Amino acid sequence: MRAVIQRVSEAILSVEHIPKCSIELGLVVLLGIEHEDTEEDASWLAKKIANLRIFYNDEGVKDLSVIDVNGEILVVSQFTLYARTKKGNRPAYIDAAHPDISKPLYELFVKKLQQEINKKIMTGIFGSYMQINMINDGPVTIIIDTKANK
């Protein structure tokens, strides 16, 4: 699994230009899933993201997690995170898992993340055309790949 995590002061997700959900202070997580990803990857990544200390404490040090600041999380499926761009100019997505594999893992990841932060996770609609308007705070953007951690 590959996640692009952005610290935001707010974000609004629309599906086909119709607002669906929004968050205030928290994280936007773009999640890509590949063929070999497992339930273990989903659990590990959910715990890692929930506990990332990327919010400032009172001393101005990045030492607080989304849990500590009572923040919110928006998770969006993003198969394009597995784009291959080495050959030609059109990205190939052959490393991205088929929806039969990726949708259940996406749903499991959201469930595990919700359990970690003990708060409802906002989501897009899997496989839909979406727009995200957000204010990136910092900016702070972190990429985590579960395969890089094994």
Secondary structure, 3 states (H helix, E strand, C coil): CEEEEEEEEEEEEEECCEEEEEECCEEEEEEECECCCCHHHHHHHHHHHHHCCCEECCCCCEEECCCCCCCEEEEEECHHHHCECCCCCCCECCCECCHHHHHHHHHHHHHHHHHHHCCCCEECCCCCCEEEEEEEEEEEEEEEEHHHHC
